[in-house]
Amino acid sequence: MMKYSLIFLWTVLAIYWLPILAINNGIFSDITKEPWTVGIINKTIGFCGGSILSASFVLTSASCVDGNEPQDLSIHYGSTHRTYGGKTAFVEQIFPHPQYTPTSLDNDLAVLKIKEGLSLDQRTSKSIDLADMDYCPHKYHVVLVSGWGTQEHNPHLADILKAANFTVRGNSKCGQALTEKQFCAGGFGVALEYGDNGDPAVENLKLVGVGIWRLGIYQSSQEPSVFTCVGYYAQWIKDIMKRTI
């Protein structure tokens, strides 16, 4: 009887602990829960994440596509699995932010116009609304991050979509590395990994952040990760979407 009680206890604890475990620690999700999430296959640097803004546009980080031509990129969407299922789309134009700075990763956003558009079924593939103008998540707020990045001690990209809750931390916890238009979140086992650059950070079903990098000399998942505040760029993104349709 004691054996089964312990099994039940650990099962309950595991269920309640799931949201706070790291995206790089294998907390698997399903694309129907985060249907805005896409994978970007880059022929030169490998893999990044992105978010569906509409059938014609995807948002990612500028550092993911820096120096690339549209033909270098393809979009995998509509599948829980990174390597099969879903659909593939191609990129027509790349719009990196004009003030993107590679050294500080300031203004690290890029809008991708999709060639022939995405086929959105509203279940496994769906657009997400942008954050309100000039909004950036506050300390202690929680954002949901999803993607296919590697695990901390495993160099291989995940095949199954992962998601985790990242708690926003005060900028004082993140040192002087942050710019005014970035926020940090996670740490304590929750962190971005290789392949998570460009991943969406969502709050109240709005895209509030785009994953960039992780703080710390030793690149440990105990260190917080850095995101671009999407709200500060909402008008720039909307302007691109309007003038290029």
C-alpha positions as CSV (number, residue, x, y, z in Angstrom):
1,M,0.0,0.0,0.0
2,M,2.8,2.4,0.9
3,K,4.4,1.7,-2.6
4,Y,1.3,2.8,-4.4
5,S,0.8,5.8,-2.2
6,L,4.3,7.0,-3.0
7,I,3.7,6.4,-6.7
8,F,0.5,8.5,-6.5
9,L,2.3,11.3,-4.6
10,W,5.1,11.5,-7.1
11,T,2.6,11.5,-10.0
12,V,0.7,14.5,-8.4
13,L,3.9,16.4,-7.7
14,A,5.1,15.8,-11.3
15,I,1.9,17.2,-12.7
16,Y,2.1,20.4,-10.5
17,W,5.8,20.8,-11.2
18,L,5.5,20.7,-15.0
19,P,4.9,24.4,-15.7
20,I,8.1,25.5,-13.9
21,L,10.5,23.1,-15.5
22,A,12.8,24.4,-18.3
23,I,12.0,24.5,-22.0
24,N,15.4,22.8,-22.4
25,N,14.5,20.1,-19.9
26,G,12.0,18.3,-22.2
27,I,8.6,19.5,-21.1
28,F,6.7,18.4,-24.2
29,S,3.7,20.2,-25.5
30,D,1.4,19.9,-28.5
31,I,1.1,22.3,-31.4
32,T,-2.6,22.8,-30.7
33,K,-1.7,24.5,-27.4
34,E,0.8,26.9,-29.1
35,P,-0.4,26.9,-32.7
36,W,1.4,30.2,-33.5
37,T,4.8,28.6,-33.0
38,V,6.9,27.8,-36.1
39,G,10.4,26.5,-36.8
40,I,12.7,28.4,-39.1
41,I,15.2,26.3,-41.0
42,N,18.2,28.4,-41.9
43,K,20.7,26.8,-44.4
44,T,23.6,28.8,-42.9
45,I,23.1,28.7,-39.1
46,G,20.7,25.9,-38.5
47,F,17.4,26.4,-36.6
48,C,15.4,29.2,-34.9
49,G,11.9,29.8,-33.7
50,G,9.2,32.2,-34.9
51,S,5.6,33.3,-34.5
52,I,2.7,33.4,-37.0
53,L,1.4,37.0,-37.3
54,S,-0.9,36.3,-40.2
55,A,-1.0,34.0,-43.3
56,S,1.6,36.3,-44.9
57,F,4.0,37.1,-42.1
58,V,6.1,35.5,-39.4
59,L,8.1,37.3,-36.7
60,T,11.5,36.1,-35.5
61,S,14.8,37.6,-34.2
62,A,17.0,39.6,-36.6
63,S,20.0,37.6,-35.3
64,C,18.3,34.4,-36.7
65,V,18.4,35.8,-40.2
66,D,21.2,38.3,-40.2
67,G,23.1,38.2,-43.5
68,N,20.6,35.7,-45.1
69,E,18.7,35.8,-48.3
70,P,15.1,34.7,-48.5
71,Q,16.1,31.5,-50.3
72,D,18.2,30.5,-47.3
73,L,15.0,30.1,-45.2
74,S,12.0,27.8,-44.9
75,I,9.2,27.7,-42.4
76,H,7.9,24.5,-40.8
77,Y,4.5,24.9,-39.2
78,G,1.4,23.1,-38.1
79,S,3.1,20.2,-36.4
80,T,4.1,19.2,-32.9
81,H,7.2,17.5,-34.5
82,R,10.1,19.4,-35.8
83,T,11.1,17.0,-38.5
84,Y,7.9,15.6,-39.9
85,G,4.2,16.4,-40.3
86,G,2.8,19.9,-40.8
87,K,3.6,22.0,-43.8
88,T,6.5,23.9,-45.3
89,A,6.5,27.5,-46.6
90,F,9.2,29.7,-48.1
91,V,10.2,33.3,-47.5
92,E,9.7,36.0,-50.1
93,Q,11.2,39.0,-48.2
94,I,13.2,39.6,-45.0
95,F,12.7,42.8,-43.0
96,P,15.2,43.1,-40.2
97,H,14.7,46.1,-37.9
98,P,16.7,48.9,-39.4
99,Q,18.4,49.7,-36.1
100,Y,19.3,46.1,-35.2
101,T,22.7,46.0,-33.4
102,P,24.5,42.6,-33.5
103,T,26.8,43.5,-30.6
104,S,24.1,44.3,-28.0
105,L,21.3,42.5,-29.9
106,D,19.2,45.7,-29.5
107,N,16.2,45.9,-31.8
108,D,16.6,42.2,-32.5
109,L,13.5,41.5,-34.5
110,A,12.8,40.6,-38.1
111,V,9.6,40.2,-40.1
112,L,9.4,37.5,-42.7
113,K,7.0,37.8,-45.6
114,I,5.9,34.4,-46.7
115,K,5.8,33.4,-50.3
116,E,2.3,32.3,-51.3
117,G,1.2,32.5,-47.7
118,L,0.6,30.0,-44.9
119,S,-2.4,27.7,-44.9
120,L,-3.8,28.3,-41.4
121,D,-6.3,25.7,-40.1
122,Q,-6.9,27.6,-36.8
123,R,-6.1,24.4,-34.9
124,T,-2.5,23.4,-35.5
125,S,-1.6,26.7,-37.2
126,K,-3.0,30.1,-36.1
127,S,-1.9,33.7,-35.9
128,I,-1.3,35.4,-32.6
129,D,-2.0,39.1,-31.7
130,L,0.8,41.5,-31.1
131,A,1.4,43.0,-27.7
132,D,-0.2,46.4,-27.0
133,M,1.8,49.4,-28.1
134,D,4.8,50.0,-25.9
135,Y,3.9,47.1,-23.6
136,C,6.7,45.1,-22.0
137,P,6.1,42.4,-19.3
138,H,6.6,43.5,-15.7
139,K,8.5,41.9,-12.9
140,Y,6.8,38.7,-11.7
141,H,4.6,38.4,-14.7
142,V,4.7,35.0,-16.4
143,V,5.2,34.4,-20.1
144,L,4.7,31.1,-22.0
145,V,7.7,30.2,-24.2
146,S,7.5,27.5,-26.8
147,G,10.0,26.0,-29.3
148,W,12.2,23.1,-30.4
149,G,15.6,24.1,-28.9
150,T,18.2,21.8,-27.4
151,Q,18.4,20.6,-23.9
152,E,21.1,21.8,-21.6
153,H,23.1,18.6,-21.6
154,N,21.9,17.4,-25.0
155,P,23.3,18.9,-28.2
156,H,20.4,17.7,-30.4
157,L,17.4,19.8,-31.2
158,A,14.1,18.5,-29.8
159,D,11.8,16.7,-32.2
160,I,8.7,17.4,-30.1
161,L,7.6,20.9,-29.3
162,K,8.4,22.1,-25.8
163,A,6.9,24.9,-23.7
164,A,7.4,26.3,-20.2
165,N,6.4,29.3,-18.1
166,F,9.1,31.9,-17.6
167,T,8.8,34.3,-14.7
168,V,9.9,37.9,-15.6
169,R,12.7,39.1,-13.4
170,G,13.7,42.6,-12.4
171,N,16.3,44.2,-14.7
172,S,18.6,44.5,-11.7
173,K,18.9,40.7,-11.7
174,C,20.1,40.8,-15.3
175,G,22.9,43.3,-14.9
176,Q,23.8,46.0,-17.5
177,A,23.6,43.6,-20.4
178,L,19.9,44.5,-21.0
179,T,18.9,47.4,-23.2
180,E,15.7,49.5,-22.5
181,K,13.7,47.4,-25.0
182,Q,14.5,44.0,-23.6
183,F,13.4,42.0,-20.6
184,C,14.8,39.0,-18.8
185,A,12.9,36.0,-17.6
186,G,13.4,32.4,-16.3
187,G,16.5,31.0,-14.7
188,F,16.4,28.5,-11.9
189,G,16.3,25.7,-14.5
190,V,14.1,27.6,-17.0
191,A,16.2,28.9,-19.9
192,L,16.5,29.3,-23.7
193,E,18.9,27.0,-25.4
194,Y,20.4,26.7,-28.9
195,G,17.6,26.7,-31.4
196,D,15.3,28.8,-29.2
197,N,16.5,32.1,-30.7
198,G,13.3,33.7,-32.1
199,D,10.9,31.7,-29.9
200,P,7.6,33.4,-28.9
201,A,7.0,34.6,-25.4
202,V,3.2,34.9,-24.8
203,E,1.1,36.6,-22.1
204,N,-2.7,36.6,-22.2
205,L,-2.6,35.2,-25.7
206,K,-0.6,38.1,-27.0
207,L,3.0,38.0,-28.3
208,V,5.0,40.1,-25.8
209,G,8.5,38.8,-26.4
210,V,10.9,37.2,-28.8
211,G,13.7,35.0,-27.4
212,I,17.3,36.2,-28.0
213,W,19.9,34.7,-25.7
214,R,20.8,33.6,-22.2
215,L,22.8,35.4,-19.6
216,G,25.7,34.0,-17.6
217,I,29.3,33.2,-18.2
218,Y,28.7,29.5,-18.0
219,Q,25.4,29.5,-20.0
220,S,23.6,27.6,-17.3
221,S,19.9,27.1,-17.2
222,Q,20.0,28.7,-13.7
223,E,20.7,32.0,-15.5
224,P,17.8,34.1,-16.9
225,S,17.1,34.5,-20.6
226,V,16.7,37.7,-22.6
227,F,13.8,38.7,-24.8
228,T,13.0,41.6,-27.1
229,C,9.9,43.5,-25.9
230,V,7.5,43.2,-28.9
231,G,5.2,46.0,-27.7
232,Y,7.9,48.6,-28.4
233,Y,7.9,47.5,-32.0
234,A,4.2,46.9,-32.6
235,Q,3.8,49.9,-34.9
236,W,6.9,49.1,-36.9
237,I,5.6,45.5,-37.4
238,K,2.1,46.7,-38.4
239,D,3.5,49.2,-40.9
240,I,5.5,46.5,-42.6
241,M,2.5,44.2,-42.8
242,K,0.3,47.0,-44.3
243,R,2.7,48.2,-46.9
244,T,3.8,44.9,-48.2
245,I,0.5,43.1,-48.6
